[in-house]
Amino acid sequence: MRQETQRGNPSCGRQLKSRFLAGAAVVYLSVAFASGISAKPPRIDSFPIEVEAPHLKLEPAPDYPPIKEIGGIRIELIPVPPKTRKMKLVTLEARTGIADFLSENMKSVWVYETPFFQIYPENLQFQVRVTNKLPKVLRLQGVAIQFAVNGKSVPTDYALNDIQNTILLPNQTWEGLLHGPPANSLESSGVLLAGIYDVITEVDEANSPTKRSNFEWIYAYTVVKTKESLQKIRYKSAVTLEQAKSLHNSRHVVEE
């Protein structure tokens, strides 16, 4: 969200600055009470910065509807709409003056909070629904899952994809999530392929598999980046070594 200050009205500018510093103090107090840092409101310095906000749009390609049915198996795949959410990166910088030395375990530091944006969820997600219309039990342990971006396969954490642990009775439906490639691995535009391969789709009279089929979906995507004017802030604090380890380079959600 852009922060704009009306020019030509000094009192308005002072009010906006006061609101920003008050909000930063509230954030500091929340972190302070949660982490054990001294809760005394600090003096907060602010620095204007420009930050890029990525916006991902994912649309099915023509002739690739979300529902595919081959033989006795029906699979529906729908992308979870990606969002852009505001985050902050917290970093610490040691203060080295004599007056800043507190104790061996307690250090005086500069705390920096730098805002940034990221696409959420960090890995693309797809809602999947599998319906077994075969007269036999369907086991999906042997299926293969693949994602490709612009023709290149993208590694994913298959342990997160529960479809490969699914057993379906006749006329039963399973619903879950497929976890795809990281959103930050996508270029500015291109084509994403999602595939579920080697699925049993036909059986004989003895209910033995006679055919395996592949299910594929193709999506066109674009990543548009806009620039936002935000505030990076800095303030002094005292932290223990353990607090410093947990706070330094930590990331926090500011708003969804």
Backbone bond lengths (Angstrom), bond angles and torsions (degrees), N, CA, C in turn:
res aa  C-N    CA-C-N  psi(-1)  N-CA   C-N-CA  omega(-1)  CA-C   N-CA-C  phi
1 M - - - 1.454 - - 1.515 108.85 -
2 R 1.338 118.59 131.49 1.457 120.74 -178.67 1.519 110.38 -75.51
3 Q 1.297 115.72 140.44 1.449 121.61 173.86 1.516 107.69 -104.26
4 E 1.337 116.60 116.60 1.452 121.17 -176.36 1.519 109.48 -117.13
5 T 1.323 117.36 136.72 1.445 122.98 177.39 1.523 108.68 -111.32
6 Q 1.327 116.46 125.94 1.450 119.89 179.82 1.515 109.80 -70.41
7 R 1.314 116.63 129.00 1.443 121.09 177.73 1.519 110.05 -88.93
8 G 1.288 114.05 154.81 1.439 118.91 179.81 1.510 112.59 86.41
9 N 1.346 117.45 1.51 1.461 121.37 179.41 1.512 107.82 -136.51
10 P 1.333 118.87 86.41 1.479 122.14 -174.62 1.509 113.06 -57.24
11 S 1.339 116.68 -37.02 1.473 118.50 -177.93 1.510 111.18 -65.71
12 C 1.355 116.61 -35.78 1.467 119.93 177.92 1.518 110.46 -64.28
13 G 1.366 116.54 -42.17 1.458 119.97 179.01 1.508 111.54 -62.06
14 R 1.353 116.65 -41.21 1.464 119.54 179.61 1.518 111.05 -65.33
15 Q 1.358 115.91 -37.44 1.469 119.08 179.04 1.521 111.19 -64.12
16 L 1.346 116.60 -42.75 1.463 119.33 -179.47 1.516 111.18 -64.98
17 K 1.334 116.65 -41.80 1.456 119.54 178.90 1.514 110.73 -63.33
18 S 1.350 116.94 -40.83 1.466 120.06 179.12 1.515 110.98 -62.96
19 R 1.347 116.17 -40.48 1.466 118.95 179.23 1.519 110.87 -64.56
20 F 1.350 117.06 -41.17 1.466 120.00 179.83 1.520 111.41 -62.38
21 L 1.341 116.09 -46.41 1.459 119.31 -178.33 1.516 110.58 -66.75
22 A 1.329 116.94 -36.10 1.466 119.35 177.91 1.514 110.21 -65.25
23 G 1.356 116.38 -41.29 1.461 119.16 178.54 1.504 111.73 -64.54
24 A 1.326 117.39 -40.81 1.463 120.68 178.66 1.515 110.75 -63.65
25 A 1.345 116.43 -37.47 1.462 119.46 178.71 1.516 111.49 -64.52
26 V 1.348 115.92 -38.27 1.468 119.08 177.61 1.515 110.35 -63.44
27 V 1.370 116.64 -43.50 1.465 120.21 177.42 1.518 110.19 -59.32
28 Y 1.328 116.55 -44.78 1.464 120.45 -179.19 1.523 110.81 -60.22
29 L 1.347 116.33 -45.03 1.461 119.32 -178.36 1.522 111.19 -63.92
30 S 1.347 116.16 -37.42 1.473 119.27 179.13 1.511 110.25 -62.75
31 V 1.364 116.68 -47.03 1.462 120.37 178.76 1.516 110.51 -65.55
32 A 1.332 115.96 -37.17 1.455 119.86 -177.12 1.522 111.68 -63.39
33 F 1.324 116.58 -49.19 1.459 118.97 -178.88 1.525 111.41 -66.39
34 A 1.354 117.28 -32.96 1.466 120.11 -179.35 1.519 111.49 -72.60
35 S 1.352 117.14 -32.49 1.461 119.67 -173.12 1.518 113.58 -105.40
36 G 1.316 117.05 -8.67 1.457 119.04 179.44 1.509 113.98 91.29
37 I 1.348 118.16 4.52 1.455 121.22 177.88 1.526 108.94 -70.05
38 S 1.305 116.62 150.98 1.456 120.77 176.33 1.522 110.16 -51.22
39 A 1.357 116.74 130.75 1.456 120.92 -172.22 1.515 113.58 -90.88
40 K 1.311 119.09 10.69 1.456 121.76 178.17 1.528 108.85 -69.42
41 P 1.355 118.45 123.81 1.470 120.08 -178.46 1.525 110.78 -59.21
42 P 1.329 117.80 128.72 1.464 120.74 -177.52 1.526 111.25 -89.81
43 R 1.313 116.20 168.68 1.457 119.97 167.93 1.526 106.74 -78.00
44 I 1.308 115.76 130.78 1.458 120.20 -174.46 1.521 109.86 -111.49
45 D 1.331 115.36 125.13 1.463 121.36 174.04 1.522 107.89 -97.86
46 S 1.316 117.01 139.78 1.465 120.64 179.56 1.523 110.38 -123.83
47 F 1.351 115.02 146.92 1.452 121.89 -177.56 1.531 108.39 -134.06
48 P 1.321 119.58 124.43 1.469 120.65 179.15 1.529 111.19 -70.37
49 I 1.333 116.65 135.60 1.468 121.79 177.03 1.523 108.96 -138.71
50 E 1.327 116.41 159.72 1.460 122.22 173.89 1.521 108.68 -105.73
51 V 1.318 116.06 132.43 1.458 121.35 -175.94 1.518 109.11 -126.71
52 E 1.342 116.76 138.19 1.464 120.90 176.38 1.524 110.44 -85.26
53 A 1.332 115.30 134.34 1.464 121.48 177.41 1.526 109.02 -113.62
54 P 1.353 118.71 113.15 1.468 120.31 -179.87 1.529 111.63 -82.27
55 H 1.327 116.10 140.52 1.464 122.08 178.24 1.531 107.75 -127.78
56 L 1.326 116.61 118.13 1.467 121.78 -175.82 1.526 110.58 -103.02
57 K 1.324 115.41 129.21 1.460 121.62 176.14 1.517 108.34 -118.78
58 L 1.329 116.21 128.14 1.470 122.10 -175.77 1.521 108.12 -126.74
59 E 1.333 116.84 121.37 1.463 121.31 -177.69 1.526 110.12 -132.37
60 P 1.361 116.71 141.16 1.474 118.65 178.06 1.518 111.43 -66.47
61 A 1.325 115.86 140.23 1.456 120.79 177.42 1.530 109.54 -71.71
62 P 1.348 117.77 154.73 1.476 120.02 176.82 1.528 111.11 -55.88
63 D 1.323 115.32 145.25 1.479 122.54 179.09 1.527 112.46 70.48
64 Y 1.335 117.69 14.12 1.466 120.53 175.23 1.532 108.96 -126.95
65 P 1.348 116.45 74.12 1.472 119.96 -179.42 1.529 110.48 -68.12
66 P 1.335 117.32 160.38 1.468 119.70 -178.11 1.522 113.59 -66.35
67 I 1.342 117.71 -25.68 1.475 120.89 -177.51 1.526 109.56 -104.44
68 K 1.346 114.94 128.60 1.463 120.97 175.28 1.526 108.39 -127.78
69 E 1.326 115.33 135.34 1.467 120.23 179.21 1.519 108.96 -130.60
70 I 1.337 115.07 120.08 1.460 121.49 177.87 1.522 107.21 -127.19
71 G 1.351 115.97 125.97 1.465 119.41 -178.76 1.521 110.49 57.75
72 G 1.324 115.44 -123.47 1.461 119.80 -177.58 1.523 113.73 -101.10
73 I 1.327 117.55 16.21 1.471 120.19 -177.28 1.526 110.11 -121.89
74 R 1.311 114.48 132.73 1.463 121.54 178.39 1.532 108.18 -120.71
75 I 1.354 116.92 124.79 1.463 120.99 -179.60 1.526 108.93 -126.63
76 E 1.320 115.46 132.12 1.463 122.07 177.04 1.527 108.48 -117.73
77 L 1.339 116.67 129.93 1.468 121.45 -178.77 1.530 108.69 -128.47
78 I 1.334 116.85 122.32 1.460 122.23 -177.99 1.530 108.85 -130.96
79 P 1.336 118.68 125.67 1.470 120.26 179.18 1.533 111.32 -65.68
80 V 1.328 116.15 140.55 1.461 121.02 169.75 1.522 106.82 -76.64
81 P 1.359 118.57 122.25 1.476 119.49 -175.62 1.527 111.87 -57.14
82 P 1.326 118.20 122.15 1.473 120.29 178.22 1.524 110.84 -72.62
83 K 1.326 115.77 146.80 1.457 121.94 179.12 1.530 109.59 -119.83
84 T 1.320 115.20 160.70 1.465 121.25 172.52 1.518 107.40 -109.29
85 R 1.321 116.91 120.61 1.454 118.33 -178.56 1.525 111.13 -123.10
86 K 1.326 113.79 150.08 1.457 120.97 -177.99 1.518 109.52 -85.12
87 M 1.344 115.46 134.25 1.451 121.89 -178.77 1.528 109.06 -128.22
88 K 1.329 115.75 172.74 1.466 119.82 170.45 1.516 108.60 -139.17
89 L 1.318 114.87 141.34 1.457 122.86 176.21 1.524 107.73 -102.69
90 V 1.346 116.37 124.75 1.455 121.68 179.58 1.523 108.86 -101.86
91 T 1.321 117.01 123.77 1.467 121.87 176.72 1.528 108.79 -128.85
92 L 1.312 115.41 154.27 1.459 121.73 -178.81 1.523 110.06 -119.27
93 E 1.320 115.71 145.93 1.457 121.62 175.45 1.526 108.06 -133.67
94 A 1.327 116.88 124.64 1.464 120.92 -176.60 1.531 110.73 -66.38
95 R 1.325 114.75 139.28 1.468 120.99 172.58 1.530 107.20 -95.16
96 T 1.313 116.84 129.77 1.471 119.75 -167.48 1.523 114.14 -110.01
97 G 1.331 117.98 4.08 1.455 119.43 -179.96 1.520 111.81 -69.90
98 I 1.336 116.48 158.65 1.474 120.53 179.82 1.519 110.65 -59.13
99 A 1.338 115.76 -39.17 1.466 119.67 -178.43 1.519 112.03 -69.33
100 D 1.331 116.91 -14.81 1.461 120.33 -177.70 1.523 112.72 -92.10
101 F 1.330 118.13 -6.82 1.462 120.27 179.43 1.530 108.85 -78.08
102 L 1.335 116.26 120.15 1.461 120.39 -176.93 1.520 111.33 -104.75
103 S 1.324 116.86 -54.51 1.458 121.80 177.91 1.515 107.29 -167.39
104 E 1.338 115.62 176.56 1.469 119.16 179.71 1.524 111.10 -63.60
105 N 1.339 117.46 -31.91 1.454 120.49 -175.47 1.525 112.95 -102.57
106 M 1.306 118.71 -15.68 1.457 122.84 -177.39 1.525 108.97 -114.94
107 K 1.329 116.30 123.70 1.453 120.72 -175.46 1.528 110.57 -120.70
108 S 1.325 114.39 148.33 1.456 121.03 173.36 1.526 107.94 -91.59
109 V 1.320 116.58 130.58 1.461 120.49 -174.48 1.529 110.34 -137.79
110 W 1.319 114.15 158.59 1.458 121.38 162.94 1.531 106.93 -88.93
111 V 1.306 116.81 132.51 1.459 122.06 173.93 1.526 108.09 -106.87
112 Y 1.325 116.19 124.05 1.460 121.33 177.40 1.526 109.04 -109.94
113 E 1.322 116.67 134.82 1.466 122.20 173.89 1.524 107.36 -119.47
114 T 1.325 115.57 111.36 1.462 121.88 -176.36 1.519 109.90 -110.11
115 P 1.321 119.28 118.86 1.462 120.64 -178.83 1.532 111.72 -76.67
116 F 1.325 115.39 148.93 1.461 120.78 173.38 1.530 107.86 -155.80
117 F 1.316 116.57 171.06 1.462 121.85 179.76 1.523 108.81 -120.78
118 Q 1.327 115.36 149.65 1.454 119.16 174.02 1.523 109.29 -147.23
119 I 1.332 114.74 156.34 1.461 120.80 177.60 1.522 108.60 -80.26
120 Y 1.335 115.77 135.86 1.460 120.98 -179.84 1.526 108.60 -128.36
121 P 1.345 119.21 137.94 1.464 126.10 -2.69 1.533 111.71 -67.13
122 E 1.342 114.91 154.85 1.462 119.71 -175.81 1.526 111.41 -63.40
123 N 1.330 117.51 -34.50 1.462 121.80 171.08 1.525 108.26 -103.33
124 L 1.330 117.14 136.48 1.456 120.08 177.35 1.525 109.35 -57.47
125 Q 1.327 115.47 141.68 1.460 120.40 -179.92 1.523 109.87 -126.57
126 F 1.334 114.94 147.73 1.456 121.65 -178.73 1.522 109.03 -133.10
127 Q 1.323 115.60 130.01 1.461 120.05 172.44 1.525 107.51 -77.54
128 V 1.326 116.76 129.47 1.460 120.78 -178.34 1.522 109.56 -125.84
129 R 1.322 115.46 139.75 1.469 121.66 178.40 1.525 108.02 -133.42
130 V 1.327 116.59 121.35 1.465 122.44 -178.39 1.523 108.60 -114.90
131 T 1.332 116.34 127.17 1.461 121.68 177.53 1.521 109.48 -117.03
132 N 1.332 115.77 128.41 1.461 122.05 -179.49 1.528 109.45 -96.75
133 K 1.329 117.01 110.56 1.467 121.74 176.88 1.525 111.74 -103.22
134 L 1.330 115.89 7.80 1.463 119.75 177.76 1.526 110.17 -77.46
135 P 1.332 117.31 158.80 1.466 119.81 178.26 1.532 112.83 -82.48
136 K 1.317 117.37 11.00 1.463 120.93 -178.76 1.527 110.04 -133.82
137 V 1.323 114.58 167.95 1.460 120.60 178.27 1.521 109.47 -67.07
138 L 1.343 116.35 136.50 1.452 121.75 178.63 1.526 108.87 -105.78
139 R 1.323 115.81 122.29 1.470 121.48 176.31 1.522 108.52 -109.04
140 L 1.339 115.75 127.37 1.454 120.49 -175.55 1.528 112.95 -105.39
141 Q 1.332 116.70 12.61 1.473 118.84 -178.21 1.525 112.37 -60.47
142 G 1.306 118.24 -29.91 1.460 120.11 -174.55 1.511 114.82 -91.13
143 V 1.340 118.28 0.45 1.463 118.62 -177.14 1.526 110.53 -72.33
144 A 1.330 115.22 152.73 1.469 121.37 177.21 1.522 108.71 -109.88
145 I 1.332 115.61 141.84 1.464 121.68 179.71 1.522 108.02 -117.86
146 Q 1.321 115.55 134.12 1.464 119.07 179.98 1.523 110.07 -140.71
147 F 1.344 114.52 141.04 1.461 121.55 170.24 1.521 106.84 -123.31
148 A 1.332 115.64 139.04 1.464 120.69 177.92 1.521 108.95 -134.83
149 V 1.321 115.72 136.90 1.461 122.08 177.77 1.522 108.19 -113.37
150 N 1.325 115.69 118.16 1.472 121.59 -178.59 1.522 111.56 51.72
151 G 1.336 115.26 41.88 1.459 121.31 174.96 1.507 115.74 86.26
152 K 1.342 118.27 -2.99 1.462 120.99 -179.10 1.527 109.77 -110.24
153 S 1.335 116.42 129.48 1.461 120.66 179.47 1.517 110.39 -63.16
154 V 1.331 115.87 141.63 1.463 121.95 -179.07 1.515 108.16 -117.16
155 P 1.331 119.35 124.61 1.472 121.08 178.13 1.532 110.46 -63.04
156 T 1.323 115.66 140.62 1.466 121.68 174.91 1.518 108.53 -135.10
157 D 1.318 115.43 162.96 1.462 120.80 179.39 1.528 108.53 -87.34
158 Y 1.333 116.00 95.18 1.458 119.51 -174.95 1.523 112.71 -66.24
159 A 1.334 117.15 -17.23 1.461 119.36 179.27 1.527 111.12 -63.57
160 L 1.350 116.25 -22.30 1.458 119.74 -179.19 1.522 112.63 -83.32
161 N 1.325 117.24 -12.47 1.459 120.13 -174.58 1.526 110.63 -95.40
162 D 1.340 115.15 95.99 1.461 121.18 -172.82 1.522 113.44 -69.81
163 I 1.336 117.68 -10.48 1.457 119.09 179.96 1.523 110.42 -58.32
164 Q 1.317 117.48 -29.32 1.459 120.47 -177.56 1.527 113.00 -77.40
165 N 1.338 116.50 -2.75 1.466 120.41 175.98 1.519 111.59 -113.61
166 T 1.340 116.05 18.21 1.464 120.78 -170.53 1.524 112.00 -98.55
167 I 1.338 115.46 138.83 1.469 123.65 172.52 1.524 107.19 -124.57
168 L 1.349 116.58 125.35 1.459 121.00 -176.40 1.523 111.13 -117.33
169 L 1.326 116.70 128.10 1.453 121.75 172.12 1.523 109.73 -74.69
170 P 1.338 119.20 162.98 1.466 120.61 177.00 1.529 111.48 -54.63
171 N 1.331 116.01 138.48 1.474 123.62 178.77 1.528 112.95 63.15
172 Q 1.319 116.82 22.31 1.456 120.70 177.82 1.525 109.46 -105.51
173 T 1.355 115.78 148.87 1.467 121.97 179.89 1.525 109.84 -119.82
174 W 1.322 115.84 136.83 1.466 121.53 175.63 1.516 109.12 -115.56
175 E 1.331 116.99 137.95 1.459 121.89 177.52 1.525 109.64 -123.36
176 G 1.316 116.18 141.96 1.461 119.85 179.03 1.514 110.66 -169.00
177 L 1.333 115.17 -161.02 1.462 121.87 -179.12 1.511 110.54 -122.45
178 L 1.327 115.47 143.37 1.459 121.38 166.83 1.525 107.06 -106.45
179 H 1.320 116.91 132.61 1.456 121.98 179.51 1.520 108.47 -101.64
180 G 1.327 115.68 118.97 1.454 121.11 -174.64 1.510 112.98 -99.58
181 P 1.326 116.50 -156.76 1.466 121.20 -175.33 1.526 111.98 -73.16
182 P 1.334 117.72 160.92 1.462 120.78 177.05 1.529 110.80 -62.06
183 A 1.326 116.10 138.30 1.469 120.04 -179.88 1.519 111.49 -62.45
184 N 1.351 117.17 -32.52 1.470 119.30 -178.11 1.522 112.79 -75.89
185 S 1.348 117.39 -2.53 1.467 119.82 176.55 1.528 111.69 -87.64
186 L 1.341 117.08 -6.68 1.463 121.17 -177.59 1.524 110.54 -82.15
187 E 1.321 115.50 142.12 1.461 120.90 175.47 1.528 108.89 -79.64
188 S 1.326 117.33 -173.31 1.460 120.07 -175.96 1.528 112.40 -65.26
189 S 1.327 117.64 -27.92 1.466 121.42 176.32 1.520 108.41 -161.90
190 G 1.321 115.29 160.91 1.460 118.14 179.71 1.507 112.19 161.83
191 V 1.326 114.75 -158.62 1.463 122.48 -175.79 1.523 109.15 -126.36
192 L 1.322 115.16 133.80 1.462 121.50 177.65 1.525 108.82 -115.00
193 L 1.325 115.91 129.54 1.466 121.55 175.58 1.510 109.02 -109.04
194 A 1.338 115.63 134.08 1.465 122.13 172.86 1.524 107.31 -121.64
195 G 1.330 116.52 128.87 1.458 119.61 -175.94 1.513 113.31 -136.82
196 I 1.346 114.86 141.83 1.472 122.51 171.85 1.525 105.55 -120.98
197 Y 1.332 115.93 117.43 1.462 120.11 -168.30 1.532 112.32 -117.37
198 D 1.354 113.22 156.15 1.467 122.00 174.05 1.528 111.94 65.36
199 V 1.346 115.23 44.09 1.464 121.17 179.05 1.537 109.07 -93.34
200 I 1.331 117.16 131.14 1.473 120.68 177.04 1.526 108.91 -66.31
201 T 1.350 117.16 122.69 1.465 120.46 -178.26 1.527 113.67 -122.12
202 E 1.346 117.74 -12.89 1.473 120.38 178.12 1.522 109.50 -142.36
203 V 1.337 115.53 147.40 1.474 122.14 177.69 1.529 108.99 -135.04
204 D 1.349 116.16 160.39 1.470 119.79 177.74 1.524 110.00 -91.86
205 E 1.318 116.05 -171.31 1.471 120.37 -177.01 1.518 112.04 -63.63
206 A 1.315 116.52 -25.35 1.466 120.11 177.44 1.530 111.63 -89.36
207 N 1.343 116.01 9.36 1.461 122.62 -179.18 1.538 113.47 63.76
208 S 1.332 116.08 25.81 1.468 120.14 174.25 1.527 108.56 -90.25
209 P 1.342 118.48 140.27 1.464 121.11 -178.42 1.527 111.57 -60.36
210 T 1.329 116.16 131.96 1.462 121.06 176.71 1.524 112.26 -118.77
211 K 1.320 117.45 -12.39 1.458 120.06 -179.58 1.529 110.47 -152.09
212 R 1.304 115.20 138.62 1.468 122.13 172.80 1.523 107.66 -120.78
213 S 1.333 116.53 143.06 1.462 120.82 -174.54 1.525 110.93 -131.19
214 N 1.335 113.68 162.46 1.461 121.16 178.10 1.522 109.95 -111.88
215 F 1.317 116.25 139.03 1.464 123.03 178.17 1.523 108.01 -116.28
216 E 1.335 116.37 124.94 1.462 120.49 -178.13 1.529 110.80 -131.32
217 W 1.336 114.42 146.02 1.464 122.43 175.10 1.530 107.55 -132.11
218 I 1.322 116.34 140.51 1.454 121.36 179.51 1.524 109.30 -123.46
219 Y 1.336 114.50 136.03 1.463 121.04 -178.76 1.524 109.52 -127.87
220 A 1.321 115.15 141.40 1.461 120.65 170.10 1.526 107.58 -94.59
221 Y 1.321 116.82 136.75 1.459 119.08 -178.35 1.523 110.93 -132.37
222 T 1.319 115.25 154.57 1.463 122.35 172.81 1.524 108.43 -137.87
223 V 1.316 115.60 143.20 1.468 121.73 174.58 1.526 107.01 -118.82
224 V 1.322 116.26 112.17 1.464 122.37 179.64 1.522 108.10 -105.94
225 K 1.337 116.56 131.79 1.454 121.00 -179.41 1.523 109.93 -112.02
226 T 1.322 115.13 126.35 1.460 120.88 175.66 1.521 109.04 -110.97
227 K 1.320 116.71 158.96 1.463 120.92 -179.61 1.520 110.25 -104.92
228 E 1.325 115.58 134.20 1.457 122.41 -179.79 1.526 109.09 -120.33
229 S 1.313 116.52 139.52 1.466 121.82 175.65 1.528 108.78 -93.11
230 L 1.335 116.41 115.42 1.457 121.48 -175.98 1.527 109.95 -129.45
231 Q 1.320 115.61 -176.06 1.458 121.84 -178.43 1.530 110.17 -121.81
232 K 1.326 115.87 125.67 1.462 122.04 167.99 1.526 107.29 -91.17
233 I 1.330 117.26 136.61 1.462 118.67 -176.92 1.525 110.90 -121.07
234 R 1.352 114.27 157.98 1.456 121.59 179.06 1.528 108.25 -141.49
235 Y 1.342 114.46 140.12 1.463 118.48 175.68 1.527 108.89 -153.46
236 K 1.328 115.73 160.04 1.464 121.79 179.09 1.523 109.57 -86.87
237 S 1.334 114.98 147.15 1.463 119.51 175.64 1.524 108.85 -155.30
238 A 1.326 115.29 167.59 1.465 121.70 175.28 1.513 108.08 -118.15
239 V 1.316 117.22 127.42 1.464 121.28 -176.73 1.520 109.74 -134.51
240 T 1.323 115.18 153.27 1.455 120.10 171.77 1.524 108.19 -81.08
241 L 1.318 116.20 168.91 1.466 119.61 179.30 1.525 110.91 -62.92
242 E 1.333 117.22 -37.62 1.459 120.34 179.39 1.519 110.85 -66.34
243 Q 1.337 116.80 -41.40 1.459 120.13 177.73 1.519 111.24 -64.04
244 A 1.329 115.74 -38.29 1.466 119.88 179.43 1.527 110.80 -62.11
245 K 1.331 117.11 -41.33 1.466 120.71 -179.89 1.525 111.67 -63.24
246 S 1.346 116.85 -39.90 1.460 119.68 -177.07 1.530 112.38 -79.24
247 L 1.336 117.75 -27.90 1.463 120.64 -177.06 1.517 113.15 -86.86
248 H 1.336 117.52 -37.33 1.464 119.87 -173.81 1.529 110.92 -64.36
249 N 1.337 115.22 129.22 1.458 122.90 -178.96 1.525 113.36 63.71
250 S 1.319 117.37 23.82 1.472 120.67 176.87 1.525 109.60 -85.89
251 R 1.323 114.90 151.74 1.470 121.05 -178.21 1.517 109.10 -119.18
252 H 1.333 116.06 140.29 1.459 121.46 -176.00 1.518 110.10 -136.64
253 V 1.341 116.05 143.67 1.453 121.02 176.88 1.523 109.19 -77.39
254 V 1.330 116.63 128.58 1.461 121.42 175.94 1.512 110.10 -93.40
255 E 1.339 116.31 -47.77 1.463 120.80 177.42 1.509 109.35 -157.17
256 E 1.347 115.64 149.39 1.464 120.66 179.00 1.524 109.85 -80.54
